[in-house]
């Protein structure tokens, strides 16, 4: 069986300045937790570490859009995975924002799962 080469890498941006709390499980089937922006950053970092995705997913602080709206707000920028031996570029091929809508997800890990294909 040939292993399929990953096609995307993600930069997930969480705005630490937006107040608000989202109540949702970190992973599907887990307990519901109340997560503010710092807790979301910690949970995403932990997911990336446990899933060994550090080469494909970066978590950073920054503006995620939606200033003034109830957060926490998250933005995802999609980049192509370069062919072996080539350098990564900074040309995005897509993006998605979760502005005021994290609580519509069944779990926080969907931010990674839905975008990392």
C-alpha positions as CSV (number, residue, x, y, z in Angstrom):
1,X,0.0,0.0,0.0
2,X,1.4,3.4,-1.0
3,X,1.1,6.1,1.7
4,X,-0.5,9.3,0.4
5,X,1.6,12.4,0.7
6,X,0.0,15.1,2.9
7,X,-1.4,17.9,0.9
8,X,-1.8,20.7,3.4
9,X,-0.1,22.4,6.3
10,X,-2.0,24.8,8.6
11,X,-1.3,27.9,10.6
12,X,-3.9,28.3,13.2
13,X,-4.2,31.8,14.7
14,X,-5.9,32.4,18.0
15,X,-6.6,36.0,19.1
16,X,-5.6,36.4,22.8
17,X,-7.3,39.8,23.1
18,X,-10.9,38.7,22.4
19,X,-12.8,37.9,25.4
20,X,-15.4,35.2,25.7
21,X,-15.6,31.5,26.4
22,X,-16.6,28.6,24.2
23,X,-18.1,25.5,25.8
24,X,-17.2,22.4,23.8
25,X,-15.2,19.2,24.1
26,X,-11.6,19.3,23.0
27,X,-12.0,16.0,21.3
28,X,-15.0,14.2,20.0
29,X,-16.8,12.3,22.8
30,X,-14.8,14.1,25.5
31,X,-16.2,16.3,28.3
32,X,-17.5,19.8,27.5
33,X,-15.0,22.4,28.8
34,X,-15.2,26.1,29.0
35,X,-12.4,27.4,26.9
36,X,-11.2,31.0,26.7
37,X,-8.5,32.0,24.2
38,X,-5.5,30.9,26.3
39,X,-7.2,27.6,27.0
40,X,-7.9,27.1,23.3
41,X,-4.2,27.8,22.5
42,X,-3.1,25.2,25.1
43,X,-5.6,22.6,23.9
44,X,-4.6,23.0,20.3
45,X,-0.9,22.8,21.1
46,X,-1.6,19.6,23.1
47,X,-3.5,18.1,20.2
48,X,-0.7,18.9,17.8
49,X,1.9,17.4,20.1
50,X,-0.1,14.2,20.9
51,X,-0.9,13.6,17.2
52,X,2.6,14.3,16.1
53,X,1.6,17.1,13.7
54,X,4.3,19.7,14.5
55,X,5.6,19.5,11.0
56,X,2.2,20.3,9.5
57,X,0.4,22.4,12.1
58,X,1.6,25.7,13.7
59,X,-0.4,27.5,16.4
60,X,0.2,31.2,16.9
61,X,-1.2,34.3,18.6
62,X,-2.5,37.0,16.4
63,X,-5.6,38.7,15.0
64,X,-8.1,36.1,13.8
65,X,-10.6,38.7,12.7
66,X,-13.9,39.4,14.3
67,X,-12.7,42.1,16.6
68,X,-15.5,43.3,18.9
69,X,-17.4,40.1,18.4
70,X,-17.7,37.6,21.2
71,X,-14.8,35.2,21.0
72,X,-12.7,33.3,21.3
73,X,-12.0,33.6,17.6
74,X,-9.8,31.4,15.5
75,X,-8.5,31.6,12.0
76,X,-6.9,28.9,9.9
77,X,-4.6,29.5,6.9
78,X,-4.0,26.6,4.5
79,X,-0.7,26.2,2.7
80,X,0.4,23.4,0.4
81,X,3.0,20.9,1.6
82,X,6.0,21.2,-0.6
83,X,7.4,18.2,-2.5
84,X,10.3,16.4,-0.6
85,X,13.5,18.4,-0.7
86,X,11.8,21.8,-1.5
87,X,11.3,24.7,0.8
88,X,7.9,25.8,2.2
89,X,6.5,28.9,0.8
90,X,4.2,31.5,2.3
91,X,1.5,31.5,-0.5
92,X,-1.8,30.5,1.1
93,X,-4.2,28.3,-0.9
94,X,-7.1,28.8,1.4
95,X,-8.4,30.0,4.8
96,X,-11.3,29.6,7.2
97,X,-12.4,31.6,10.2
98,X,-14.2,30.5,13.2
99,X,-15.4,33.9,14.4
100,X,-18.0,33.7,17.1
101,X,-18.8,30.1,16.0
102,X,-16.6,27.7,17.8
103,X,-19.6,26.5,19.8
104,X,-21.2,25.2,16.6
105,X,-18.5,22.6,16.3
106,X,-18.9,19.2,18.0
107,X,-15.3,19.5,19.3
108,X,-12.3,21.8,19.1
109,X,-10.2,19.2,17.3
110,X,-12.4,19.8,14.2
111,X,-10.4,23.0,13.6
112,X,-7.5,20.7,12.7
113,X,-9.4,17.7,11.4
114,X,-11.6,19.6,8.9
115,X,-8.7,21.5,7.4
116,X,-5.9,19.0,7.4
117,X,-6.5,16.9,4.3
